[in-house]
């Protein structure tokens, strides 16, 4: 499994779970003491920023424990940013107020590497850690240097309201786009008396909504989830055509919850927990959400995402491969590593998996961890159709991105073929420019078969 993993591989709204400060305070060098409670020595204060909210109760707990017990007099300030995370992080580096440790993810770590935000961690890693936490090129390793270690990954599934499905007389969740459109209509009709609707997505952020839904439908159907064709090494958004049409049909049918275009993920979850939404697509963090954050008042279940025509021709992306990174701008890197080293302890990672905050990507943890005791988690565990896709190139595209383009089509319609042609032209022009400047190096892989990606993480 390790081998296959390595190869295939607006403004600031924030919630601070401690006193919030964007700047790193304390001395300029790491300090040690006889114990965390030593009052005779000034504490080394570092800050940790993350976008993750679903695990905040657990992370706060383990950070509080670190602050109380570490023998180096280190104090960590824990800051959870909302959907402005990327912008806030950019501003913090520009203003020389960057956090010492910050959360990196699959879709952002390549950009942060190019911007020089991260410090390599190779000098800190023990031989045992190098064995336990594998290197995944372009996911946590760049130009031969490690910048982060994996903790958990996310799968994407269809989450559905079993009670509303039963009321509508639908025996099984949809396996194709046509079934999804028809089921959304039937669910809406059945839910009229209680104000329920068949389908929803958090389109307040079109990028997030598209990437947690259309992405997995495309991948299971054999298309790259970001519109990149690895066989030709070119962008081609044709694979999203039928998906965009299906989303638009549900919107036009009135099968989507009113106001979906301005809906954020937590309000969506709250509505689903109350029984007002028939189905939606999202990540494997949802079971934990419905246990604690929004206790579900309905019977709900999980199913594989539908495909375009009902047949599986690819693999659903098991998303992850990195977690925490040290800021290149930090003047307390040693203290930052001591905190990270603590966070990557086996018991913390095992508890993270078992409590359902994320599915472990660390083989040693997978081998000994119990399956999380959470309703619905079973359906999110990796199966034969889950795998890690290659990394698509990062390019700077002029004009609207593909997620925004398809979102506008869903709301207003238009000539979809022309929109896709324009997207292909703009993205490939940006790709050619990146290749010419040396920012991107690509080779077409005519033998690439997305169906062969699945199964690497099956337990």
C-alpha positions as CSV (number, residue, x, y, z in Angstrom):
1,X,0.0,0.0,0.0
2,X,2.9,2.3,0.8
3,X,4.3,1.9,-2.6
4,X,1.1,2.5,-4.4
5,X,0.4,5.6,-2.3
6,X,3.8,7.0,-3.1
7,X,3.5,6.4,-6.8
8,X,-0.1,7.5,-7.5
9,X,0.0,9.8,-5.4
10,X,-15.6,37.9,2.3
11,X,-12.7,39.4,4.8
12,X,-11.6,37.9,8.0
13,X,-14.3,35.9,9.7
14,X,-12.6,33.8,12.3
15,X,-13.3,31.8,15.3
16,X,-10.5,31.8,17.9
17,X,-10.6,29.1,20.5
18,X,-8.1,31.0,22.6
19,X,-7.2,34.7,22.9
20,X,-6.8,35.6,19.2
21,X,-3.6,37.2,17.9
22,X,-2.3,37.0,14.4
23,X,1.3,37.7,15.5
24,X,3.7,35.3,17.1
25,X,4.7,36.6,20.5
26,X,7.4,35.8,22.9
27,X,11.2,35.5,22.6
28,X,13.0,35.2,19.3
29,X,14.6,31.9,20.3
30,X,13.3,28.6,21.6
31,X,13.6,28.3,25.3
32,X,13.5,25.3,27.6
33,X,12.6,24.9,31.2
34,X,12.2,22.2,33.9
35,X,8.5,22.1,33.2
36,X,5.6,23.9,31.7
37,X,4.6,25.3,35.0
38,X,7.9,27.0,35.6
39,X,6.9,30.6,36.3
40,X,10.4,31.9,36.4
41,X,10.9,31.8,32.7
42,X,9.0,33.5,29.9
43,X,7.0,31.2,27.7
44,X,7.8,30.6,24.1
45,X,4.5,31.5,22.4
46,X,3.7,30.1,19.0
47,X,0.5,30.2,16.9
48,X,-1.3,27.5,14.9
49,X,-3.8,28.4,12.2
50,X,-6.2,26.0,10.6
51,X,-9.3,26.0,8.4
52,X,-10.7,22.8,9.9
53,X,-13.7,23.3,12.1
54,X,-15.1,19.8,12.3
55,X,-12.3,18.6,14.7
56,X,-12.0,21.8,16.7
57,X,-13.2,20.3,20.0
58,X,-10.7,17.5,19.9
59,X,-7.8,19.6,18.7
60,X,-8.4,22.2,21.4
61,X,-8.3,19.4,23.9
62,X,-5.0,18.0,22.8
63,X,-3.5,21.5,22.5
64,X,-4.6,22.4,26.0
65,X,-2.9,19.3,27.2
66,X,0.3,20.2,25.3
67,X,0.3,23.7,26.8
68,X,-0.2,22.2,30.3
69,X,2.4,19.4,30.2
70,X,5.2,20.1,27.7
71,X,8.6,20.4,29.3
72,X,9.8,23.2,27.0
73,X,7.6,26.0,28.3
74,X,5.9,26.3,24.9
75,X,2.4,27.8,24.7
76,X,0.3,27.3,21.5
77,X,-2.3,29.8,20.4
78,X,-5.0,27.9,18.4
79,X,-6.9,29.9,15.8
80,X,-9.6,28.5,13.5
81,X,-10.3,30.5,10.4
82,X,-13.5,30.2,8.4
83,X,-13.8,30.3,4.6
84,X,-11.4,33.2,4.4
85,X,-8.4,31.1,5.4
86,X,-6.4,31.3,2.2
87,X,-6.8,35.1,2.0
88,X,-6.0,35.6,5.7
89,X,-2.9,33.5,5.4
90,X,-1.7,35.5,2.4
91,X,-2.3,38.7,4.3
92,X,-0.4,37.4,7.3
93,X,2.7,36.7,5.3
94,X,2.5,40.0,3.6
95,X,2.2,41.8,7.0
96,X,5.0,39.7,8.6
97,X,2.4,38.3,11.0
98,X,2.3,34.7,9.8
99,X,1.5,31.9,12.2
100,X,4.3,29.6,13.2
101,X,2.4,26.5,12.3
102,X,-0.5,26.3,9.8
103,X,-2.8,23.8,8.1
104,X,-2.0,22.7,4.6
105,X,-4.3,20.7,2.3
106,X,-4.2,18.9,-1.0
107,X,-5.5,21.9,-3.0
108,X,-3.2,24.5,-1.4
109,X,0.1,23.0,-0.4
110,X,1.5,23.3,-4.0
111,X,0.7,27.0,-4.0
112,X,2.2,27.5,-0.5
113,X,5.4,25.8,-1.6
114,X,5.7,28.1,-4.7
115,X,5.1,31.1,-2.5
116,X,7.8,30.0,-0.1
117,X,5.5,29.9,2.9
118,X,6.7,26.5,4.3
119,X,10.0,25.4,5.9
120,X,11.3,21.9,5.1
121,X,11.2,19.5,8.1
122,X,13.8,16.9,7.0
123,X,16.3,17.9,9.7
124,X,13.7,17.1,12.4
125,X,12.5,13.7,11.2
126,X,13.8,10.6,12.9
127,X,14.4,7.4,10.9
128,X,11.3,5.9,12.4
129,X,9.2,8.9,11.3
130,X,10.5,8.6,7.8
131,X,9.3,5.0,7.7
132,X,5.9,5.7,9.3
133,X,5.0,8.8,7.3
134,X,5.7,8.3,3.7
135,X,6.8,10.8,1.1
136,X,4.3,11.7,-1.6
137,X,5.8,13.8,-4.3
138,X,3.8,17.0,-5.0
139,X,1.6,16.3,-2.0
140,X,4.0,16.6,1.0
141,X,7.4,16.4,-0.7
142,X,8.8,18.9,-3.2
143,X,12.2,18.8,-4.9
144,X,13.2,16.0,-2.6
145,X,12.4,17.8,0.7
146,X,9.6,17.1,3.1
147,X,7.2,19.9,4.2
148,X,4.4,18.1,5.9
149,X,3.4,14.6,7.1
150,X,0.0,12.9,6.5
151,X,-2.6,12.4,9.1
152,X,-6.0,11.8,7.6
153,X,-7.7,11.7,4.2
154,X,-11.3,12.4,3.1
155,X,-13.5,10.4,0.9
156,X,-16.6,11.9,-0.7
157,X,-20.0,10.2,-0.7
158,X,-23.7,10.9,-1.1
159,X,-25.4,11.6,2.2
160,X,-29.1,11.0,2.2
161,X,-32.2,11.3,4.4
162,X,-33.6,7.7,4.7
163,X,-36.8,9.0,6.2
164,X,-37.5,11.2,3.3
165,X,-36.5,8.5,0.8
166,X,-38.9,6.1,2.4
167,X,-41.7,8.8,2.3
168,X,-41.0,9.3,-1.4
169,X,-41.1,5.6,-2.1
170,X,-37.5,5.5,-3.2
171,X,-35.9,2.2,-2.3
172,X,-32.2,2.9,-3.2
173,X,-30.0,6.0,-3.5
174,X,-29.3,7.1,-7.1
175,X,-26.4,5.5,-9.1
176,X,-26.6,7.8,-12.1
177,X,-27.2,11.5,-12.8
178,X,-30.6,10.7,-14.4
179,X,-31.7,8.9,-11.2
180,X,-30.3,11.7,-9.0
181,X,-32.4,14.3,-10.9
182,X,-35.5,12.2,-10.8
183,X,-35.1,11.3,-7.1
184,X,-34.5,15.0,-6.2
185,X,-37.9,15.8,-7.8
186,X,-39.7,12.9,-6.0
187,X,-38.1,13.9,-2.6
188,X,-39.2,17.5,-3.1
189,X,-42.8,16.4,-3.8
190,X,-42.8,14.1,-0.8
191,X,-41.4,16.8,1.4
192,X,-43.9,19.5,0.5
193,X,-45.8,19.3,3.8
194,X,-42.7,19.7,5.9
195,X,-40.8,22.1,3.7
196,X,-38.2,19.6,2.6
197,X,-36.3,19.7,-0.7
198,X,-34.5,17.0,-2.6
199,X,-31.0,18.3,-3.1
200,X,-28.6,20.9,-1.8
201,X,-25.0,22.1,-2.0
202,X,-23.2,25.0,-0.2
203,X,-22.9,27.3,-3.2
204,X,-22.0,30.3,-1.1
205,X,-18.6,29.1,-2.1
206,X,-18.9,27.8,-5.6
207,X,-15.4,26.3,-5.6
208,X,-16.0,24.3,-2.4
209,X,-19.5,23.2,-3.5
210,X,-18.2,22.0,-6.9
211,X,-15.2,20.2,-5.5
212,X,-17.2,18.3,-2.9
213,X,-19.7,17.1,-5.5
214,X,-19.0,17.3,-9.2
215,X,-15.4,16.3,-8.6
216,X,-16.2,12.9,-7.3
217,X,-18.9,12.2,-9.9
218,X,-16.4,13.0,-12.6
219,X,-13.6,10.9,-11.0
220,X,-15.9,7.9,-10.7
221,X,-16.9,8.4,-14.3
222,X,-13.3,8.3,-15.4
223,X,-12.6,12.0,-15.7
224,X,-10.1,14.1,-13.8
225,X,-11.9,15.9,-10.9
226,X,-10.2,19.2,-11.7
227,X,-10.7,19.0,-15.5
228,X,-7.2,17.8,-16.3
229,X,-6.7,14.9,-18.6
230,X,-3.6,13.0,-17.6
231,X,-3.5,11.0,-20.8
232,X,-3.1,14.1,-23.0
233,X,-1.6,16.4,-20.3
234,X,-4.1,19.0,-21.3
235,X,-7.2,20.6,-19.6
236,X,-10.5,19.4,-20.9
237,X,-13.7,20.2,-19.0
238,X,-16.0,18.2,-21.3
239,X,-16.4,15.6,-18.6
240,X,-18.3,18.1,-16.5
241,X,-20.9,18.8,-19.1
242,X,-23.5,16.3,-18.1
243,X,-22.9,17.0,-14.4
244,X,-23.5,20.7,-14.9
245,X,-26.7,19.9,-16.9
246,X,-28.0,17.7,-14.1
247,X,-27.3,20.3,-11.4
248,X,-29.1,22.9,-13.5
249,X,-32.1,20.6,-14.1
250,X,-32.5,20.1,-10.4
251,X,-32.3,23.8,-9.8
252,X,-34.8,24.5,-12.6
253,X,-37.2,21.8,-11.3
254,X,-37.3,23.5,-7.9
255,X,-35.8,20.4,-6.4
256,X,-33.0,22.3,-4.6
257,X,-33.5,24.1,-1.3
258,X,-34.3,27.8,-1.9
259,X,-31.4,30.1,-1.4
260,X,-28.9,27.3,-2.2
261,X,-26.8,29.8,-4.2
262,X,-26.0,31.6,-0.9
263,X,-25.9,28.6,1.4
264,X,-22.8,27.8,3.5
265,X,-21.9,24.3,4.6
266,X,-22.9,24.6,8.3
267,X,-26.4,26.0,7.6
268,X,-26.8,23.2,5.1
269,X,-25.8,20.7,7.7
270,X,-28.3,22.2,10.2
271,X,-31.1,21.9,7.6
272,X,-30.2,18.3,6.8
273,X,-30.1,17.4,10.5
274,X,-33.7,18.8,10.8
275,X,-34.9,16.7,7.8
276,X,-35.2,19.6,5.3
277,X,-32.8,18.2,2.7
278,X,-33.1,14.9,0.9
279,X,-29.5,14.4,-0.2
280,X,-26.2,16.1,-0.8
281,X,-22.5,15.2,-1.4
282,X,-19.7,15.9,1.0
283,X,-16.7,14.6,2.9
284,X,-16.1,11.9,5.4
285,X,-16.1,14.5,8.3
286,X,-20.0,14.5,8.2
287,X,-20.6,11.6,10.6
288,X,-18.8,13.5,13.4
289,X,-20.7,16.6,12.6
290,X,-24.1,14.8,13.0
291,X,-23.0,13.3,16.3
292,X,-21.9,16.5,18.0
293,X,-22.2,19.7,16.1
294,X,-25.6,19.2,14.6
295,X,-27.2,16.1,16.2
296,X,-29.3,14.5,13.5
297,X,-33.1,14.2,14.2
298,X,-33.5,11.9,11.2
299,X,-32.4,8.5,10.0
300,X,-29.7,9.1,7.5
301,X,-27.2,7.0,5.5
302,X,-24.3,7.1,3.1
303,X,-23.9,5.8,-0.4
304,X,-21.3,6.0,-3.2
305,X,-21.6,9.1,-5.3
306,X,-23.5,8.6,-8.5
307,X,-21.7,8.4,-11.8
308,X,-22.7,10.1,-15.1
309,X,-24.3,7.0,-16.6
310,X,-24.4,4.6,-13.7
311,X,-21.2,2.8,-14.4
312,X,-17.9,3.2,-12.6
313,X,-15.0,3.9,-14.9
314,X,-12.6,5.6,-12.5
315,X,-11.8,6.1,-8.8
316,X,-13.1,8.4,-6.2
317,X,-10.2,10.5,-4.9
318,X,-9.0,9.7,-1.4
319,X,-8.0,13.2,-0.5
320,X,-5.1,14.0,1.8
321,X,-1.4,13.4,2.3
322,X,-0.5,16.3,4.4
323,X,-1.6,18.1,7.6
324,X,0.7,20.6,9.5
325,X,3.5,22.8,8.2
326,X,6.1,25.1,9.8
327,X,6.0,28.7,8.5
328,X,9.2,29.7,6.7
329,X,8.8,33.1,8.4
330,X,8.7,31.7,11.9
331,X,11.6,32.6,14.2
332,X,10.6,29.8,16.5
333,X,10.9,26.8,14.2
334,X,12.3,24.4,16.9
335,X,9.3,25.1,19.2
336,X,7.0,24.8,16.2
337,X,8.4,21.3,15.4
338,X,8.1,20.2,19.1
339,X,4.4,21.0,18.8
340,X,4.0,19.3,15.5
341,X,5.9,16.3,16.8
342,X,3.4,16.1,19.6
343,X,0.5,16.4,17.3
344,X,1.8,13.4,15.2
345,X,2.0,11.1,18.2
346,X,0.4,7.7,17.6
347,X,-2.2,8.1,20.3
348,X,-3.4,11.5,19.0
349,X,-3.6,10.2,15.5
350,X,-5.3,7.0,16.5
351,X,-7.9,8.9,18.6
352,X,-8.4,11.2,15.6
353,X,-9.3,8.3,13.4
354,X,-11.4,6.4,16.0
355,X,-13.4,9.4,16.9
356,X,-14.3,9.9,13.3
357,X,-12.6,13.2,12.5
358,X,-10.9,11.8,9.5
359,X,-9.8,8.5,8.0
360,X,-6.2,7.8,8.7
361,X,-3.7,7.6,5.8
362,X,-0.9,6.3,8.1
363,X,-0.5,2.6,7.7
364,X,0.7,2.0,11.2
365,X,-2.4,3.8,12.6
366,X,-4.8,1.9,10.2
367,X,-3.3,-1.4,11.4
368,X,-4.2,-0.9,15.0
369,X,-7.0,1.7,15.1
370,X,-10.6,0.6,15.8
371,X,-13.3,1.6,13.3
372,X,-14.9,4.8,14.4
373,X,-18.1,4.3,16.4
374,X,-20.1,6.8,14.4
375,X,-23.3,6.4,12.5
376,X,-22.6,6.5,8.8
377,X,-18.8,6.2,9.0
378,X,-18.8,2.7,7.6
379,X,-20.0,4.1,4.2
380,X,-17.1,6.5,4.1
381,X,-14.3,4.0,4.7
382,X,-12.1,3.4,1.6
383,X,-13.3,0.8,-0.8
384,X,-12.2,-0.7,-4.1
385,X,-13.3,2.4,-5.9
386,X,-11.2,4.9,-3.8
387,X,-7.7,5.9,-4.7
388,X,-5.2,8.8,-4.9
389,X,-5.2,10.6,-8.3
390,X,-2.0,12.2,-9.7
391,X,-1.6,15.9,-9.0
392,X,-2.9,18.3,-11.6
393,X,-0.7,21.3,-12.5
394,X,-1.3,24.6,-10.8
395,X,-1.9,27.4,-13.3
396,X,-2.9,31.1,-13.1
397,X,-6.0,31.4,-15.3
398,X,-7.3,34.7,-16.6
399,X,-11.1,35.2,-16.1
400,X,-13.6,33.1,-14.1
401,X,-12.6,29.6,-12.9
402,X,-14.3,26.5,-14.0
403,X,-16.3,26.1,-10.8
404,X,-17.7,29.6,-11.0
405,X,-18.4,29.2,-14.7
406,X,-20.5,26.0,-14.2
407,X,-22.2,27.6,-11.2
408,X,-23.4,30.6,-13.3
409,X,-24.6,28.2,-15.9
410,X,-26.6,26.3,-13.3
411,X,-28.3,29.6,-12.3
412,X,-28.7,31.4,-15.7
413,X,-28.1,28.8,-18.4
414,X,-26.4,29.7,-21.7
415,X,-24.4,27.8,-24.4
416,X,-22.6,25.2,-22.3
417,X,-20.6,23.9,-25.2
418,X,-19.1,27.4,-25.8
419,X,-18.5,27.9,-22.1
420,X,-16.5,24.6,-22.0
421,X,-14.6,25.5,-25.2
422,X,-13.7,28.8,-23.7
423,X,-12.6,27.2,-20.4
424,X,-10.4,24.7,-22.3
425,X,-8.8,27.6,-24.2
426,X,-8.1,29.8,-21.2
427,X,-6.8,27.0,-19.0
428,X,-4.5,25.5,-21.6
429,X,-3.2,29.0,-22.5
430,X,-2.3,29.3,-18.8
431,X,-0.8,25.9,-18.8
432,X,1.4,26.6,-21.9
433,X,2.6,29.8,-20.2
434,X,3.5,27.9,-17.1
435,X,5.4,25.3,-19.1
436,X,7.3,28.0,-21.0
437,X,8.4,29.7,-17.8
438,X,9.4,26.4,-16.2
439,X,6.8,26.6,-13.5
440,X,5.2,23.4,-14.7
441,X,6.8,20.3,-16.2
442,X,4.5,17.7,-17.8
443,X,4.5,14.5,-19.8
444,X,1.4,12.9,-21.3
445,X,0.7,9.4,-20.1
446,X,-1.2,7.5,-22.7
447,X,-1.4,4.4,-20.5
448,X,-3.1,6.3,-17.6
449,X,-6.2,4.3,-16.5
450,X,-8.2,5.9,-13.7
451,X,-10.0,2.6,-13.0
452,X,-6.7,1.2,-11.8
453,X,-6.3,3.8,-9.1
454,X,-8.8,2.2,-6.8
455,X,-8.3,-0.2,-3.9
456,X,-5.0,1.0,-2.5
457,X,-6.5,1.9,0.9
458,X,-9.1,-0.9,1.3
459,X,-9.1,-2.1,4.8
